[in-house]
Amino acid sequence: MENAPGKRLDRVLKMECKVEVIVNTQLKQAIQMVNNKLLARDPEEKQLFEIMLLSTHSAEGGVRIINSINYYGLEISKFCFLNGTDPSKYLHSHNVKLFLSACESAVCNALKKGIPAALMIHQQYQTAESQLKVAFDGDSVLFSDEADVVFREKGLDGVIKYEKDLEHVPIGEGPLKEFAMILGEMKKKFNPENDPICTYLVTARSGNDLGIRAIKTLRDWGLKIDEAFFMAGAPKGPILFHIQPHIFFDDNARNIKGAREYGIPSAFVPSGCE
């Protein structure tokens, strides 16, 4: 529920449309840290992160990419060099649970196929590797866009009434819910004091009027979020700077821009893909 006109990221910044998975080095290292802790706990563990790189380069042009991956010691074993082909057609066959790309059309194609996806915004930053930190927006990201739709049609009073009437009905699932649930399953394998994953909800909802249904929905899903921030429409950049997540997912271009101003790596989740 935010008063930003339009949500297309290209109104905020221009990006090269280059279809390939782009994950910053520190995020990769945090993911590898979680895998190492899962394997230390159980050498037979099967639920591990696996990073696959999809690129529009040809196989011949991919040599430089592979050399770079090996140079930095990153654990990426699967490479797909597609020579300009839309990568979304291969995501289901590889059981992809999160697709990150620098091209909005590729992200939209993945979302339309029901695959969690976001437009990755490259950002230089420094984040501690003691935990993998992932921050989610609420509406249109973890949750469906139903409240956003009511807000656009009926304003704040209308959405407050809507949420109150449906307080005991879980909010619909958003495009990143499946990925958040996977993180939640991984977290359950650790004691709280040894948990290598920390998740955050940073939402524009107010806590007093619009927070109860969100919290009850997470409870109904069985999804434990470590920390939840109901910002009541306030800028998210300052709290994200304090959190220092490895990645922040949001569907609002203004929030993505605000996060970038604080050096926070962000991923834009486009809504209304056609």
LOMI-574431 format. One record per residue: x, y, z of N, C-alpha, C in turn; residue in one letter. Coordinates in steps of 0.2 Angstrom, whole numbers, plus 5000, padded with zeros to 4 digits. Layout:
[atom [X, Y, Z], [X, Y, Z], [X, Y, Z], 'A']
...
END
This chain:
[atom [5004, 4994, 5000], [5000, 5000, 5000], [5004, 5006, 5000], 'M']
[atom [5007, 5008, 4994], [5011, 5014, 4994], [5009, 5018, 4988], 'E']
[atom [5010, 5025, 4989], [5008, 5030, 4984], [5012, 5031, 4979], 'N']
[atom [5017, 5027, 4977], [5021, 5028, 4971], [5017, 5027, 4965], 'A']
[atom [5018, 5031, 4960], [5014, 5031, 4954], [5018, 5026, 4949], 'P']
[atom [5014, 5020, 4948], [5017, 5015, 4944], [5023, 5011, 4948], 'G']
[atom [5024, 5005, 4945], [5029, 5001, 4949], [5035, 4998, 4944], 'K']
[atom [5035, 5000, 4938], [5040, 4998, 4934], [5047, 5001, 4935], 'R']
[atom [5052, 4997, 4936], [5058, 4999, 4938], [5062, 5003, 4933], 'L']
[atom [5060, 5003, 4927], [5064, 5007, 4922], [5062, 5014, 4923], 'D']
[atom [5057, 5016, 4927], [5056, 5023, 4928], [5061, 5026, 4933], 'R']
[atom [5064, 5021, 4936], [5069, 5024, 4942], [5076, 5023, 4939], 'V']
[atom [5078, 5018, 4935], [5085, 5017, 4933], [5084, 5013, 4926], 'L']
[atom [5089, 5014, 4922], [5090, 5010, 4916], [5095, 5005, 4917], 'K']
[atom [5093, 4999, 4914], [5097, 4993, 4915], [5098, 4990, 4908], 'M']
[atom [5104, 4987, 4907], [5105, 4982, 4902], [5101, 4976, 4902], 'E']
[atom [5098, 4974, 4897], [5094, 4968, 4898], [5098, 4962, 4896], 'C']
[atom [5101, 4959, 4901], [5106, 4954, 4900], [5104, 4948, 4904], 'K']
[atom [5101, 4943, 4900], [5098, 4937, 4904], [5103, 4932, 4906], 'V']
[atom [5104, 4933, 4913], [5108, 4928, 4916], [5107, 4929, 4924], 'E']
[atom [5108, 4923, 4927], [5108, 4923, 4934], [5113, 4928, 4937], 'V']
[atom [5112, 4933, 4941], [5117, 4937, 4944], [5116, 4937, 4951], 'I']
[atom [5121, 4934, 4955], [5121, 4934, 4962], [5128, 4937, 4964], 'V']
[atom [5127, 4942, 4969], [5133, 4945, 4971], [5138, 4940, 4975], 'N']
[atom [5144, 4941, 4975], [5149, 4936, 4978], [5147, 4935, 4985], 'T']
[atom [5146, 4940, 4989], [5144, 4939, 4996], [5138, 4935, 4998], 'Q']
[atom [5133, 4936, 4993], [5127, 4931, 4994], [5129, 4924, 4992], 'L']
[atom [5133, 4923, 4987], [5135, 4916, 4986], [5139, 4913, 4992], 'K']
[atom [5144, 4917, 4995], [5148, 4915, 5000], [5143, 4913, 5006], 'Q']
[atom [5138, 4917, 5008], [5133, 4916, 5013], [5129, 4910, 5012], 'A']
[atom [5127, 4909, 5006], [5124, 4902, 5004], [5128, 4896, 5005], 'I']
[atom [5135, 4897, 5003], [5139, 4891, 5004], [5140, 4890, 5011], 'Q']
[atom [5140, 4895, 5015], [5141, 4895, 5023], [5135, 4891, 5025], 'M']
[atom [5129, 4892, 5023], [5123, 4888, 5025], [5124, 4881, 5023], 'V']
[atom [5126, 4880, 5017], [5127, 4873, 5015], [5132, 4869, 5019], 'N']
[atom [5137, 4872, 5021], [5142, 4869, 5025], [5140, 4867, 5032], 'N']
[atom [5136, 4872, 5035], [5133, 4871, 5041], [5128, 4865, 5041], 'K']
[atom [5124, 4865, 5036], [5119, 4859, 5035], [5122, 4853, 5034], 'L']
[atom [5128, 4852, 5031], [5132, 4846, 5030], [5135, 4844, 5036], 'L']
[atom [5138, 4849, 5040], [5141, 4848, 5046], [5136, 4845, 5051], 'A']
[atom [5130, 4847, 5051], [5125, 4844, 5055], [5123, 4837, 5053], 'R']
[atom [5122, 4836, 5046], [5120, 4829, 5043], [5124, 4829, 5037], 'D']
[atom [5129, 4824, 5036], [5133, 4823, 5030], [5128, 4821, 5024], 'P']
[atom [5122, 4818, 5026], [5118, 4815, 5021], [5112, 4820, 5019], 'E']
[atom [5113, 4826, 5022], [5108, 4832, 5020], [5107, 4832, 5013], 'E']
[atom [5100, 4832, 5011], [5099, 4833, 5003], [5096, 4840, 5002], 'K']
[atom [5093, 4844, 5007], [5090, 4850, 5006], [5096, 4856, 5006], 'Q']
[atom [5099, 4857, 5001], [5105, 4861, 5001], [5103, 4867, 4995], 'L']
[atom [5106, 4872, 4996], [5106, 4877, 4990], [5111, 4875, 4985], 'F']
[atom [5108, 4876, 4979], [5112, 4875, 4973], [5112, 4881, 4968], 'E']
[atom [5117, 4884, 4966], [5117, 4889, 4962], [5118, 4887, 4955], 'I']
[atom [5114, 4889, 4950], [5115, 4887, 4943], [5115, 4894, 4939], 'M']
[atom [5120, 4894, 4934], [5120, 4900, 4931], [5117, 4900, 4924], 'L']
[atom [5113, 4904, 4922], [5110, 4904, 4915], [5112, 4910, 4912], 'L']
[atom [5114, 4909, 4906], [5117, 4915, 4902], [5115, 4915, 4895], 'S']
[atom [5114, 4921, 4892], [5112, 4921, 4885], [5118, 4921, 4880], 'T']
[atom [5124, 4920, 4883], [5130, 4919, 4879], [5130, 4912, 4876], 'H']
[atom [5134, 4912, 4871], [5135, 4905, 4868], [5140, 4901, 4872], 'S']
[atom [5140, 4895, 4871], [5144, 4890, 4875], [5152, 4893, 4874], 'A']
[atom [5154, 4895, 4868], [5160, 4897, 4867], [5162, 4903, 4871], 'E']
[atom [5157, 4908, 4871], [5158, 4914, 4874], [5158, 4913, 4882], 'G']
[atom [5155, 4907, 4884], [5155, 4906, 4891], [5161, 4904, 4895], 'G']
[atom [5167, 4903, 4891], [5173, 4901, 4894], [5175, 4906, 4899], 'V']
[atom [5175, 4912, 4897], [5177, 4918, 4902], [5173, 4918, 4908], 'R']
[atom [5166, 4916, 4908], [5162, 4916, 4914], [5164, 4910, 4918], 'I']
[atom [5166, 4905, 4915], [5168, 4899, 4919], [5174, 4900, 4923], 'I']
[atom [5179, 4903, 4919], [5185, 4905, 4922], [5185, 4910, 4928], 'N']
[atom [5180, 4915, 4927], [5179, 4919, 4933], [5176, 4916, 4939], 'S']
[atom [5171, 4911, 4938], [5168, 4908, 4943], [5174, 4904, 4947], 'I']
[atom [5178, 4900, 4943], [5183, 4896, 4946], [5188, 4900, 4950], 'N']
[atom [5190, 4906, 4947], [5195, 4911, 4950], [5193, 4913, 4957], 'Y']
[atom [5186, 4914, 4958], [5184, 4917, 4964], [5182, 4911, 4969], 'Y']
[atom [5183, 4905, 4967], [5181, 4899, 4971], [5174, 4898, 4973], 'G']
[atom [5170, 4900, 4968], [5162, 4900, 4970], [5160, 4893, 4967], 'L']
[atom [5155, 4890, 4972], [5153, 4883, 4971], [5147, 4883, 4966], 'E']
[atom [5148, 4884, 4960], [5143, 4884, 4954], [5145, 4878, 4949], 'I']
[atom [5141, 4873, 4949], [5143, 4868, 4944], [5139, 4867, 4938], 'S']
[atom [5133, 4870, 4939], [5128, 4870, 4933], [5128, 4876, 4929], 'K']
[atom [5130, 4876, 4922], [5130, 4881, 4918], [5125, 4880, 4912], 'F']
[atom [5121, 4885, 4910], [5117, 4884, 4904], [5119, 4890, 4900], 'C']
[atom [5122, 4889, 4894], [5123, 4895, 4889], [5118, 4894, 4883], 'F']
[atom [5114, 4899, 4883], [5108, 4898, 4879], [5108, 4902, 4872], 'L']
[atom [5113, 4905, 4871], [5114, 4909, 4865], [5107, 4913, 4863], 'N']
[atom [5105, 4917, 4868], [5099, 4921, 4866], [5093, 4918, 4868], 'G']
[atom [5092, 4912, 4870], [5086, 4909, 4871], [5083, 4911, 4878], 'T']
[atom [5076, 4912, 4878], [5073, 4914, 4884], [5074, 4908, 4890], 'D']
[atom [5077, 4910, 4895], [5079, 4905, 4900], [5073, 4902, 4904], 'P']
[atom [5067, 4905, 4904], [5062, 4903, 4908], [5059, 4896, 4906], 'S']
[atom [5060, 4894, 4900], [5058, 4888, 4897], [5061, 4882, 4900], 'K']
[atom [5067, 4883, 4903], [5071, 4878, 4906], [5071, 4878, 4914], 'Y']
[atom [5067, 4882, 4917], [5068, 4883, 4924], [5064, 4877, 4928], 'L']
[atom [5058, 4875, 4925], [5055, 4870, 4928], [5059, 4863, 4928], 'H']
[atom [5062, 4862, 4923], [5065, 4856, 4922], [5071, 4855, 4926], 'S']
[atom [5074, 4861, 4929], [5079, 4861, 4933], [5077, 4862, 4941], 'H']
[atom [5070, 4862, 4942], [5067, 4863, 4948], [5070, 4869, 4952], 'N']
[atom [5070, 4875, 4948], [5072, 4881, 4951], [5067, 4884, 4955], 'V']
[atom [5070, 4886, 4961], [5065, 4889, 4966], [5066, 4896, 4967], 'K']
[atom [5071, 4899, 4964], [5072, 4907, 4964], [5076, 4908, 4958], 'L']
[atom [5073, 4913, 4953], [5077, 4915, 4947], [5078, 4922, 4948], 'F']
[atom [5084, 4924, 4948], [5086, 4931, 4948], [5089, 4933, 4941], 'L']
[atom [5087, 4939, 4938], [5090, 4941, 4932], [5090, 4948, 4931], 'S']
[atom [5094, 4951, 4927], [5095, 4958, 4926], [5090, 4960, 4920], 'A']
[atom [5086, 4956, 4918], [5081, 4957, 4912], [5074, 4956, 4915], 'C']
[atom [5070, 4962, 4914], [5063, 4961, 4917], [5059, 4957, 4913], 'E']
[atom [5060, 4956, 4906], [5055, 4952, 4903], [5057, 4944, 4905], 'S']
[atom [5063, 4943, 4906], [5065, 4936, 4908], [5061, 4934, 4915], 'A']
[atom [5062, 4939, 4919], [5059, 4938, 4926], [5051, 4938, 4925], 'V']
[atom [5048, 4942, 4921], [5041, 4941, 4920], [5039, 4934, 4917], 'C']
[atom [5043, 4932, 4913], [5041, 4925, 4910], [5042, 4920, 4915], 'N']
[atom [5046, 4920, 4920], [5047, 4915, 4925], [5041, 4916, 4930], 'A']
[atom [5039, 4922, 4932], [5034, 4923, 4936], [5027, 4920, 4933], 'L']
[atom [5026, 4921, 4927], [5020, 4919, 4924], [5020, 4911, 4924], 'K']
[atom [5026, 4908, 4924], [5026, 4901, 4925], [5026, 4898, 4932], 'K']
[atom [5025, 4903, 4937], [5024, 4901, 4944], [5030, 4900, 4947], 'G']
[atom [5036, 4903, 4945], [5042, 4902, 4948], [5044, 4908, 4951], 'I']
[atom [5046, 4908, 4958], [5048, 4914, 4961], [5054, 4917, 4957], 'P']
[atom [5053, 4924, 4956], [5058, 4927, 4952], [5059, 4935, 4954], 'A']
[atom [5064, 4938, 4952], [5065, 4945, 4954], [5070, 4948, 4949], 'A']
[atom [5070, 4954, 4948], [5075, 4958, 4944], [5080, 4960, 4949], 'L']
[atom [5086, 4957, 4948], [5092, 4959, 4953], [5095, 4965, 4951], 'M']
[atom [5096, 4969, 4956], [5100, 4976, 4956], [5106, 4975, 4959], 'I']
[atom [5112, 4976, 4955], [5118, 4975, 4957], [5120, 4981, 4962], 'H']
[atom [5123, 4979, 4967], [5125, 4984, 4972], [5131, 4982, 4976], 'Q']
[atom [5136, 4987, 4976], [5142, 4985, 4980], [5141, 4986, 4988], 'Q']
[atom [5142, 4982, 4992], [5141, 4982, 4999], [5145, 4977, 5003], 'Y']
[atom [5145, 4978, 5010], [5148, 4974, 5014], [5143, 4971, 5019], 'Q']
[atom [5142, 4965, 5020], [5138, 4961, 5024], [5141, 4956, 5028], 'T']
[atom [5140, 4955, 5034], [5143, 4949, 5038], [5141, 4943, 5035], 'A']
[atom [5146, 4938, 5036], [5144, 4931, 5033], [5142, 4926, 5038], 'E']
[atom [5141, 4929, 5045], [5139, 4924, 5050], [5132, 4921, 5049], 'S']
[atom [5128, 4925, 5045], [5121, 4923, 5044], [5120, 4925, 5037], 'Q']
[atom [5115, 4921, 5034], [5112, 4923, 5027], [5106, 4927, 5029], 'L']
[atom [5106, 4933, 5027], [5100, 4938, 5029], [5096, 4939, 5023], 'K']
[atom [5090, 4938, 5023], [5085, 4939, 5018], [5079, 4943, 5020], 'V']
[atom [5078, 4949, 5017], [5072, 4953, 5019], [5067, 4953, 5013], 'A']
[atom [5061, 4952, 5015], [5055, 4952, 5011], [5050, 4958, 5012], 'F']
[atom [5048, 4961, 5007], [5042, 4965, 5007], [5036, 4961, 5008], 'D']
[atom [5030, 4964, 5010], [5024, 4959, 5012], [5020, 4959, 5005], 'G']
[atom [5015, 4964, 5004], [5011, 4963, 4999], [5014, 4963, 4992], 'D']
[atom [5012, 4959, 4988], [5014, 4958, 4981], [5021, 4954, 4981], 'S']
[atom [5023, 4952, 4987], [5030, 4949, 4987], [5029, 4942, 4991], 'V']
[atom [5028, 4943, 4997], [5027, 4937, 5001], [5019, 4935, 5001], 'L']
[atom [5015, 4940, 5001], [5008, 4940, 5000], [5006, 4941, 4993], 'F']
[atom [4999, 4940, 4992], [4997, 4942, 4985], [4996, 4949, 4985], 'S']
[atom [4993, 4952, 4979], [4993, 4959, 4978], [4986, 4961, 4980], 'D']
[atom [4982, 4957, 4984], [4975, 4959, 4985], [4974, 4965, 4989], 'E']
[atom [4978, 4966, 4994], [4977, 4973, 4998], [4979, 4979, 4993], 'A']
[atom [4985, 4978, 4989], [4987, 4983, 4985], [4981, 4985, 4980], 'D']
[atom [4978, 4980, 4977], [4972, 4982, 4973], [4966, 4985, 4976], 'V']
[atom [4965, 4983, 4982], [4959, 4987, 4986], [4962, 4994, 4988], 'V']
[atom [4968, 4995, 4989], [4971, 5001, 4991], [4970, 5006, 4985], 'F']
[atom [4972, 5004, 4979], [4971, 5008, 4973], [4964, 5009, 4971], 'R']
[atom [4960, 5005, 4973], [4953, 5006, 4971], [4949, 5010, 4976], 'E']
[atom [4950, 5009, 4983], [4946, 5012, 4988], [4950, 5016, 4993], 'K']
[atom [4957, 5016, 4992], [4960, 5020, 4997], [4962, 5017, 5004], 'G']
[atom [4965, 5021, 5008], [4967, 5018, 5014], [4961, 5015, 5019], 'L']
[atom [4956, 5019, 5019], [4950, 5017, 5023], [4947, 5011, 5021], 'D']
[atom [4947, 5010, 5014], [4944, 5004, 5011], [4948, 4998, 5012], 'G']
[atom [4955, 4999, 5012], [4959, 4993, 5013], [4959, 4991, 5021], 'V']
[atom [4959, 4996, 5025], [4958, 4994, 5032], [4952, 4990, 5034], 'I']
[atom [4946, 4993, 5031], [4940, 4989, 5032], [4940, 4982, 5029], 'K']
[atom [4943, 4981, 5023], [4944, 4975, 5020], [4948, 4970, 5024], 'Y']
[atom [4954, 4973, 5027], [4958, 4968, 5031], [4955, 4966, 5037], 'E']
[atom [4951, 4971, 5040], [4947, 4969, 5046], [4942, 4964, 5045], 'K']
[atom [4938, 4965, 5040], [4933, 4960, 5038], [4936, 4953, 5037], 'D']
[atom [4942, 4953, 5034], [4945, 4946, 5032], [4951, 4944, 5037], 'L']
[atom [4951, 4947, 5043], [4956, 4946, 5048], [4958, 4939, 5049], 'E']
[atom [4953, 4935, 5049], [4954, 4927, 5051], [4955, 4923, 5044], 'H']
[atom [4955, 4926, 5039], [4956, 4923, 5032], [4963, 4924, 5030], 'V']
[atom [4967, 4919, 5029], [4974, 4920, 5027], [4975, 4924, 5020], 'P']
[atom [4980, 4929, 5020], [4981, 4932, 5013], [4983, 4927, 5008], 'I']
[atom [4982, 4929, 5002], [4984, 4924, 4996], [4991, 4924, 4996], 'G']
[atom [4994, 4919, 4992], [5001, 4918, 4992], [5004, 4923, 4987], 'E']
[atom [5010, 4926, 4988], [5013, 4930, 4984], [5019, 4926, 4980], 'G']
[atom [5022, 4929, 4975], [5027, 4926, 4971], [5033, 4923, 4974], 'P']
[atom [5035, 4926, 4980], [5041, 4924, 4984], [5039, 4919, 4990], 'L']
[atom [5033, 4918, 4991], [5031, 4914, 4997], [5034, 4907, 4996], 'K']
[atom [5035, 4904, 4991], [5038, 4897, 4990], [5045, 4897, 4992], 'E']
[atom [5049, 4902, 4990], [5056, 4903, 4992], [5056, 4904, 5000], 'F']
[atom [5052, 4908, 5002], [5052, 4910, 5009], [5051, 4903, 5014], 'A']
[atom [5046, 4899, 5011], [5045, 4893, 5015], [5051, 4888, 5015], 'M']
[atom [5054, 4888, 5009], [5060, 4884, 5009], [5065, 4886, 5014], 'I']
[atom [5066, 4893, 5015], [5071, 4895, 5020], [5068, 4893, 5027], 'L']
[atom [5062, 4894, 5028], [5059, 4892, 5034], [5060, 4885, 5036], 'G']
[atom [5060, 4880, 5031], [5061, 4873, 5032], [5069, 4872, 5034], 'E']
[atom [5073, 4876, 5031], [5080, 4875, 5032], [5081, 4877, 5040], 'M']
[atom [5078, 4883, 5041], [5079, 4886, 5048], [5077, 4881, 5054], 'K']
[atom [5072, 4877, 5052], [5069, 4872, 5057], [5074, 4867, 5059], 'K']
[atom [5080, 4866, 5055], [5085, 4861, 5056], [5090, 4863, 5061], 'K']
[atom [5090, 4869, 5063], [5095, 4872, 5068], [5091, 4875, 5074], 'F']
[atom [5095, 4875, 5080], [5093, 4878, 5086], [5093, 4886, 5085], 'N']
[atom [5089, 4889, 5088], [5089, 4897, 5087], [5096, 4900, 5087], 'P']
[atom [5100, 4898, 5092], [5106, 4901, 5094], [5111, 4899, 5088], 'E']
[atom [5110, 4894, 5084], [5115, 4892, 5079], [5112, 4893, 5072], 'N']
[atom [5106, 4896, 5071], [5103, 4897, 5065], [5107, 4901, 5060], 'D']
[atom [5109, 4898, 5054], [5113, 4902, 5050], [5109, 4907, 5045], 'P']
[atom [5102, 4906, 5046], [5098, 4910, 5041], [5094, 4915, 5046], 'I']
[atom [5093, 4921, 5043], [5089, 4926, 5047], [5085, 4929, 5042], 'C']
[atom [5078, 4929, 5043], [5073, 4932, 5038], [5070, 4938, 5041], 'T']
[atom [5068, 4942, 5037], [5065, 4949, 5039], [5058, 4950, 5035], 'Y']
[atom [5053, 4953, 5038], [5048, 4956, 5034], [5048, 4963, 5035], 'L']
[atom [5049, 4967, 5030], [5049, 4974, 5030], [5043, 4977, 5026], 'V']
[atom [5038, 4979, 5029], [5032, 4980, 5025], [5029, 4987, 5026], 'T']
[atom [5026, 4990, 5021], [5023, 4997, 5022], [5017, 4997, 5026], 'A']
[atom [5014, 4991, 5027], [5008, 4990, 5032], [5010, 4994, 5038], 'R']
[atom [5004, 4997, 5041], [5005, 4999, 5048], [5003, 4993, 5053], 'S']
[atom [5006, 4993, 5059], [5005, 4987, 5063], [4998, 4987, 5066], 'G']
[atom [4995, 4993, 5068], [4989, 4993, 5072], [4983, 4992, 5067], 'N']
[atom [4983, 4994, 5061], [4977, 4993, 5057], [4978, 4987, 5052], 'D']
[atom [4984, 4986, 5050], [4985, 4981, 5044], [4990, 4975, 5046], 'L']
[atom [4992, 4975, 5052], [4997, 4970, 5054], [4995, 4964, 5056], 'G']
[atom [4989, 4964, 5059], [4986, 4957, 5062], [4985, 4952, 5057], 'I']
[atom [4982, 4954, 5052], [4981, 4949, 5046], [4987, 4946, 5044], 'R']
[atom [4992, 4950, 5043], [4999, 4948, 5040], [5002, 4943, 5045], 'A']
[atom [5002, 4944, 5051], [5005, 4940, 5056], [5001, 4933, 5057], 'I']
[atom [4994, 4934, 5056], [4990, 4928, 5057], [4992, 4923, 5050], 'K']
[atom [4993, 4927, 5045], [4994, 4923, 5039], [5001, 4919, 5039], 'T']
[atom [5006, 4922, 5042], [5012, 4919, 5042], [5011, 4913, 5047], 'L']
[atom [5008, 4914, 5052], [5006, 4909, 5057], [5003, 4903, 5054], 'R']
[atom [4998, 4904, 5050], [4994, 4899, 5046], [4998, 4895, 5041], 'D']
[atom [5003, 4899, 5038], [5008, 4895, 5034], [5013, 4891, 5037], 'W']
[atom [5014, 4893, 5044], [5019, 4889, 5047], [5026, 4892, 5046], 'G']
[atom [5026, 4899, 5044], [5032, 4902, 5042], [5034, 4907, 5047], 'L']
[atom [5040, 4905, 5050], [5043, 4909, 5055], [5048, 4914, 5052], 'K']
[atom [5046, 4921, 5054], [5050, 4926, 5052], [5054, 4929, 5058], 'I']
[atom [5060, 4930, 5057], [5064, 4932, 5063], [5062, 4939, 5066], 'D']
[atom [5062, 4943, 5061], [5060, 4950, 5063], [5055, 4953, 5058], 'E']
[atom [5050, 4957, 5061], [5045, 4960, 5057], [5045, 4967, 5058], 'A']
[atom [5045, 4971, 5053], [5045, 4979, 5053], [5039, 4981, 5049], 'F']
[atom [5034, 4984, 5053], [5028, 4987, 5050], [5029, 4995, 5049], 'F']
[atom [5031, 4997, 5044], [5033, 5004, 5043], [5028, 5009, 5042], 'M']
[atom [5022, 5007, 5041], [5017, 5012, 5040], [5018, 5018, 5035], 'A']
[atom [5021, 5015, 5029], [5023, 5019, 5024], [5029, 5023, 5024], 'G']
[atom [5033, 5023, 5029], [5039, 5026, 5030], [5044, 5023, 5026], 'A']
[atom [5050, 5027, 5024], [5055, 5024, 5020], [5058, 5018, 5023], 'P']
[atom [5060, 5013, 5019], [5063, 5007, 5021], [5071, 5007, 5022], 'K']
[atom [5074, 5012, 5018], [5081, 5012, 5018], [5084, 5012, 5024], 'G']
[atom [5082, 5016, 5029], [5086, 5017, 5035], [5086, 5010, 5039], 'P']
[atom [5080, 5007, 5040], [5080, 5000, 5043], [5084, 4995, 5040], 'I']
[atom [5084, 4995, 5033], [5087, 4990, 5029], [5095, 4991, 5030], 'L']
[atom [5097, 4997, 5031], [5104, 4999, 5032], [5106, 4996, 5039], 'F']
[atom [5102, 4996, 5044], [5103, 4993, 5050], [5103, 4985, 5050], 'H']
[atom [5099, 4982, 5046], [5098, 4975, 5045], [5104, 4972, 5041], 'I']
[atom [5106, 4976, 5036], [5111, 4974, 5031], [5110, 4967, 5028], 'Q']
[atom [5104, 4966, 5025], [5103, 4960, 5022], [5107, 4958, 5016], 'P']
[atom [5108, 4952, 5014], [5111, 4950, 5008], [5107, 4952, 5002], 'H']
[atom [5101, 4951, 5003], [5096, 4953, 4997], [5089, 4955, 5000], 'I']
[atom [5086, 4960, 4997], [5080, 4963, 4999], [5075, 4963, 4993], 'F']
[atom [5069, 4959, 4994], [5064, 4959, 4989], [5058, 4964, 4990], 'F']
[atom [5057, 4968, 4985], [5051, 4972, 4985], [5048, 4973, 4978], 'D']
[atom [5042, 4975, 4978], [5038, 4976, 4972], [5038, 4984, 4970], 'D']
[atom [5040, 4988, 4974], [5039, 4995, 4973], [5046, 4998, 4971], 'N']
[atom [5046, 5002, 4966], [5052, 5005, 4963], [5055, 5010, 4968], 'A']
[atom [5051, 5014, 4971], [5053, 5019, 4976], [5057, 5015, 4982], 'R']
[atom [5055, 5010, 4984], [5058, 5006, 4989], [5065, 5003, 4987], 'N']
[atom [5065, 5001, 4981], [5071, 4998, 4978], [5076, 5004, 4977], 'I']
[atom [5074, 5010, 4975], [5078, 5015, 4974], [5081, 5018, 4981], 'K']
[atom [5076, 5018, 4986], [5078, 5019, 4993], [5084, 5015, 4996], 'G']
[atom [5083, 5008, 4995], [5087, 5003, 4997], [5094, 5004, 4994], 'A']
[atom [5094, 5005, 4987], [5101, 5006, 4984], [5104, 5012, 4986], 'R']
[atom [5101, 5018, 4988], [5104, 5024, 4991], [5108, 5022, 4998], 'E']
[atom [5106, 5017, 5001], [5109, 5015, 5007], [5114, 5009, 5006], 'Y']
[atom [5115, 5007, 4999], [5120, 5002, 4998], [5117, 4995, 4999], 'G']
[atom [5110, 4994, 4999], [5107, 4987, 5000], [5106, 4984, 4994], 'I']
[atom [5109, 4978, 4993], [5107, 4974, 4987], [5100, 4972, 4986], 'P']
[atom [5096, 4974, 4981], [5089, 4973, 4981], [5087, 4969, 4974], 'S']
[atom [5081, 4967, 4975], [5078, 4963, 4969], [5071, 4965, 4968], 'A']
[atom [5069, 4968, 4963], [5063, 4970, 4961], [5058, 4965, 4958], 'F']
[atom [5052, 4964, 4962], [5048, 4959, 4960], [5042, 4962, 4956], 'V']
[atom [5042, 4962, 4949], [5037, 4966, 4945], [5030, 4963, 4946], 'P']
[atom [5025, 4967, 4946], [5018, 4964, 4947], [5015, 4966, 4940], 'S']
[atom [5009, 4962, 4939], [5006, 4963, 4932], [5009, 4962, 4926], 'G']
[atom [5014, 4957, 4926], [5017, 4954, 4920], [5012, 4952, 4915], 'C']
[atom [5013, 4954, 4909], [5008, 4952, 4904], [5012, 4948, 4898], 'E']
END
